[in-house]
Amino acid sequence: MLLKGRQYKIPKGQIIQSTDDRRVFNYLKNGYVKRYLISNDGTYGVQVIYGPGDIFPITLAFSAIFEREINESPETYYYEAMTDVELYTTDESTLKEAVEDNPKLYRDLFGICGIRLHSTLHGLENLTLSNSYHRVAHEIAYLGKKFGEATADGTKIKVPLTHQDLADILSLTRETVSTAMVQLRKNKLIMTNKSIVIPDIIKLEEEAHAS
């Protein structure tokens, strides 16, 4: 259904939409998108990274189908292309009509909500870890599972991540993230060149939860 929507090809770095403008449901076919917030004090924070096959914003589905707003934040969230992106958009009235015509789509939407819940629980768990080193390890392991591909050297994270990106996700400084990355490399838990490669993702997860 979503592939019948309007196709867009968006270059890296372009803002796709914000919570203040277009009310459309997006299916991301290719590329990576980040959702971030710039708060009134100038703080920049990344909440979610979306990859191929992801659908956003799920909050729009609730307002369109159930006529209930679940995002009551006064802040504006932005969706920005991290790479060149191909996506398809569907307006909220079309989504509502499709679900009314085919109730099985509720199951698909419920599955998407489960993915978002998993991401939220991951973020809450990350905040409970003892220090920044463990938090960085925890986030890299998560991104490896979500956006990784198997290579001869291990799991390669396909998202083009910088130290600043990780800092923005974890609300840490870039310097703190860089220090953690150096230690993870020394411990042979990651390798970095143009991408982050995880030789053994289970060992990295164990490191993240080590006391």
Contacts in CASP RR format, 6 or more apart in sequence:
PFRMAT RR
TARGET T0000
AUTHOR 0000-0000-0000
METHOD contacts of the structure
MODEL  1
MLLKGRQYKIPKGQIIQSTDDRRVFNYLKNGYVKRYLISNDGTYGVQVIY
GPGDIFPITLAFSAIFEREINESPETYYYEAMTDVELYTTDESTLKEAVE
DNPKLYRDLFGICGIRLHSTLHGLENLTLSNSYHRVAHEIAYLGKKFGEA
TADGTKIKVPLTHQDLADILSLTRETVSTAMVQLRKNKLIMTNKSIVIPD
IIKLEEEAHAS
1 90 0 8 1.000
1 98 0 8 1.000
1 105 0 8 1.000
2 25 0 8 1.000
2 27 0 8 1.000
2 55 0 8 1.000
2 88 0 8 1.000
2 90 0 8 1.000
3 27 0 8 1.000
3 29 0 8 1.000
3 88 0 8 1.000
4 88 0 8 1.000
4 90 0 8 1.000
5 27 0 8 1.000
5 88 0 8 1.000
5 89 0 8 1.000
5 90 0 8 1.000
5 94 0 8 1.000
6 88 0 8 1.000
6 89 0 8 1.000
6 90 0 8 1.000
7 86 0 8 1.000
7 87 0 8 1.000
7 88 0 8 1.000
8 16 0 8 1.000
8 85 0 8 1.000
8 86 0 8 1.000
8 87 0 8 1.000
8 88 0 8 1.000
8 89 0 8 1.000
9 84 0 8 1.000
9 85 0 8 1.000
9 86 0 8 1.000
10 16 0 8 1.000
10 81 0 8 1.000
10 84 0 8 1.000
10 85 0 8 1.000
10 86 0 8 1.000
10 87 0 8 1.000
11 81 0 8 1.000
11 84 0 8 1.000
11 85 0 8 1.000
12 81 0 8 1.000
12 82 0 8 1.000
12 83 0 8 1.000
12 84 0 8 1.000
12 85 0 8 1.000
13 80 0 8 1.000
13 81 0 8 1.000
13 82 0 8 1.000
14 80 0 8 1.000
14 81 0 8 1.000
15 78 0 8 1.000
15 79 0 8 1.000
15 80 0 8 1.000
16 26 0 8 1.000
16 33 0 8 1.000
16 79 0 8 1.000
16 80 0 8 1.000
16 81 0 8 1.000
16 85 0 8 1.000
16 87 0 8 1.000
17 24 0 8 1.000
17 26 0 8 1.000
17 78 0 8 1.000
17 79 0 8 1.000
18 76 0 8 1.000
18 77 0 8 1.000
18 78 0 8 1.000
18 79 0 8 1.000
19 57 0 8 1.000
19 71 0 8 1.000
19 76 0 8 1.000
19 77 0 8 1.000
20 76 0 8 1.000
22 89 0 8 1.000
23 60 0 8 1.000
23 91 0 8 1.000
23 92 0 8 1.000
24 60 0 8 1.000
24 89 0 8 1.000
24 90 0 8 1.000
24 91 0 8 1.000
24 92 0 8 1.000
25 55 0 8 1.000
25 56 0 8 1.000
25 57 0 8 1.000
25 60 0 8 1.000
25 61 0 8 1.000
25 64 0 8 1.000
25 89 0 8 1.000
25 90 0 8 1.000
25 91 0 8 1.000
25 92 0 8 1.000
25 95 0 8 1.000
26 55 0 8 1.000
26 56 0 8 1.000
26 57 0 8 1.000
26 79 0 8 1.000
26 87 0 8 1.000
26 88 0 8 1.000
26 89 0 8 1.000
27 53 0 8 1.000
27 55 0 8 1.000
27 87 0 8 1.000
27 88 0 8 1.000
27 89 0 8 1.000
27 90 0 8 1.000
28 50 0 8 1.000
28 51 0 8 1.000
28 52 0 8 1.000
28 53 0 8 1.000
28 54 0 8 1.000
28 55 0 8 1.000
28 56 0 8 1.000
28 85 0 8 1.000
28 86 0 8 1.000
28 87 0 8 1.000
29 52 0 8 1.000
29 53 0 8 1.000
29 86 0 8 1.000
29 87 0 8 1.000
29 88 0 8 1.000
30 52 0 8 1.000
30 84 0 8 1.000
30 85 0 8 1.000
30 86 0 8 1.000
31 51 0 8 1.000
31 52 0 8 1.000
31 81 0 8 1.000
31 82 0 8 1.000
31 83 0 8 1.000
31 84 0 8 1.000
31 85 0 8 1.000
31 86 0 8 1.000
32 49 0 8 1.000
32 50 0 8 1.000
32 51 0 8 1.000
32 81 0 8 1.000
32 82 0 8 1.000
32 83 0 8 1.000
32 85 0 8 1.000
32 147 0 8 1.000
32 158 0 8 1.000
32 159 0 8 1.000
32 160 0 8 1.000
33 49 0 8 1.000
33 50 0 8 1.000
33 51 0 8 1.000
33 54 0 8 1.000
33 56 0 8 1.000
33 79 0 8 1.000
33 80 0 8 1.000
33 81 0 8 1.000
33 82 0 8 1.000
33 85 0 8 1.000
33 87 0 8 1.000
34 46 0 8 1.000
34 48 0 8 1.000
34 49 0 8 1.000
34 50 0 8 1.000
34 79 0 8 1.000
34 80 0 8 1.000
34 82 0 8 1.000
34 165 0 8 1.000
35 46 0 8 1.000
35 47 0 8 1.000
35 48 0 8 1.000
35 49 0 8 1.000
35 50 0 8 1.000
35 56 0 8 1.000
35 57 0 8 1.000
35 77 0 8 1.000
35 78 0 8 1.000
35 79 0 8 1.000
36 44 0 8 1.000
36 45 0 8 1.000
36 46 0 8 1.000
36 47 0 8 1.000
36 77 0 8 1.000
36 78 0 8 1.000
36 80 0 8 1.000
36 168 0 8 1.000
37 44 0 8 1.000
37 45 0 8 1.000
37 47 0 8 1.000
37 75 0 8 1.000
37 76 0 8 1.000
37 77 0 8 1.000
37 78 0 8 1.000
38 44 0 8 1.000
38 45 0 8 1.000
38 76 0 8 1.000
38 78 0 8 1.000
39 75 0 8 1.000
40 75 0 8 1.000
44 168 0 8 1.000
45 168 0 8 1.000
45 169 0 8 1.000
45 171 0 8 1.000
46 165 0 8 1.000
46 168 0 8 1.000
46 169 0 8 1.000
47 77 0 8 1.000
48 56 0 8 1.000
48 119 0 8 1.000
49 82 0 8 1.000
49 143 0 8 1.000
49 147 0 8 1.000
49 159 0 8 1.000
49 169 0 8 1.000
50 56 0 8 1.000
51 147 0 8 1.000
51 159 0 8 1.000
54 115 0 8 1.000
55 112 0 8 1.000
56 79 0 8 1.000
57 71 0 8 1.000
57 79 0 8 1.000
58 109 0 8 1.000
58 112 0 8 1.000
58 113 0 8 1.000
58 116 0 8 1.000
59 69 0 8 1.000
59 70 0 8 1.000
59 71 0 8 1.000
60 92 0 8 1.000
60 95 0 8 1.000
61 95 0 8 1.000
61 109 0 8 1.000
61 112 0 8 1.000
62 68 0 8 1.000
62 69 0 8 1.000
62 70 0 8 1.000
63 69 0 8 1.000
63 70 0 8 1.000
63 92 0 8 1.000
64 92 0 8 1.000
64 93 0 8 1.000
64 95 0 8 1.000
64 96 0 8 1.000
65 95 0 8 1.000
65 96 0 8 1.000
65 99 0 8 1.000
65 109 0 8 1.000
82 159 0 8 1.000
82 160 0 8 1.000
83 160 0 8 1.000
90 98 0 8 1.000
98 105 0 8 1.000
99 105 0 8 1.000
99 106 0 8 1.000
99 109 0 8 1.000
122 142 0 8 1.000
125 138 0 8 1.000
126 135 0 8 1.000
126 138 0 8 1.000
126 139 0 8 1.000
126 142 0 8 1.000
126 170 0 8 1.000
127 135 0 8 1.000
129 135 0 8 1.000
129 138 0 8 1.000
129 208 0 8 1.000
129 209 0 8 1.000
130 211 0 8 1.000
132 170 0 8 1.000
132 172 0 8 1.000
132 176 0 8 1.000
132 177 0 8 1.000
132 179 0 8 1.000
132 180 0 8 1.000
133 179 0 8 1.000
133 180 0 8 1.000
133 183 0 8 1.000
133 184 0 8 1.000
134 207 0 8 1.000
134 208 0 8 1.000
134 209 0 8 1.000
134 210 0 8 1.000
135 170 0 8 1.000
135 172 0 8 1.000
135 180 0 8 1.000
135 208 0 8 1.000
136 166 0 8 1.000
136 170 0 8 1.000
136 172 0 8 1.000
136 177 0 8 1.000
136 180 0 8 1.000
136 181 0 8 1.000
136 184 0 8 1.000
137 180 0 8 1.000
137 184 0 8 1.000
137 189 0 8 1.000
137 204 0 8 1.000
137 205 0 8 1.000
137 207 0 8 1.000
137 208 0 8 1.000
138 205 0 8 1.000
138 208 0 8 1.000
138 209 0 8 1.000
139 166 0 8 1.000
139 169 0 8 1.000
139 170 0 8 1.000
140 157 0 8 1.000
140 166 0 8 1.000
140 184 0 8 1.000
140 190 0 8 1.000
140 196 0 8 1.000
140 198 0 8 1.000
140 204 0 8 1.000
141 198 0 8 1.000
141 201 0 8 1.000
141 204 0 8 1.000
141 205 0 8 1.000
141 208 0 8 1.000
143 157 0 8 1.000
143 159 0 8 1.000
143 161 0 8 1.000
143 196 0 8 1.000
144 155 0 8 1.000
144 157 0 8 1.000
144 196 0 8 1.000
144 198 0 8 1.000
144 201 0 8 1.000
145 155 0 8 1.000
145 201 0 8 1.000
147 157 0 8 1.000
147 158 0 8 1.000
147 159 0 8 1.000
148 155 0 8 1.000
148 156 0 8 1.000
148 157 0 8 1.000
148 158 0 8 1.000
149 155 0 8 1.000
149 156 0 8 1.000
149 158 0 8 1.000
150 156 0 8 1.000
151 197 0 8 1.000
153 191 0 8 1.000
153 197 0 8 1.000
153 199 0 8 1.000
154 197 0 8 1.000
154 198 0 8 1.000
154 199 0 8 1.000
154 200 0 8 1.000
154 201 0 8 1.000
155 197 0 8 1.000
155 198 0 8 1.000
155 201 0 8 1.000
156 195 0 8 1.000
156 196 0 8 1.000
156 197 0 8 1.000
156 198 0 8 1.000
157 195 0 8 1.000
157 196 0 8 1.000
157 197 0 8 1.000
157 198 0 8 1.000
158 195 0 8 1.000
160 195 0 8 1.000
161 196 0 8 1.000
163 174 0 8 1.000
163 177 0 8 1.000
163 178 0 8 1.000
163 181 0 8 1.000
164 174 0 8 1.000
164 177 0 8 1.000
166 172 0 8 1.000
166 177 0 8 1.000
166 181 0 8 1.000
167 173 0 8 1.000
167 174 0 8 1.000
167 176 0 8 1.000
167 177 0 8 1.000
170 177 0 8 1.000
181 190 0 8 1.000
181 192 0 8 1.000
184 190 0 8 1.000
184 204 0 8 1.000
184 207 0 8 1.000
185 191 0 8 1.000
185 192 0 8 1.000
187 207 0 8 1.000
188 199 0 8 1.000
189 198 0 8 1.000
189 199 0 8 1.000
189 200 0 8 1.000
189 203 0 8 1.000
189 204 0 8 1.000
189 207 0 8 1.000
190 196 0 8 1.000
190 197 0 8 1.000
190 198 0 8 1.000
190 199 0 8 1.000
190 204 0 8 1.000
191 197 0 8 1.000
191 199 0 8 1.000
198 204 0 8 1.000
END
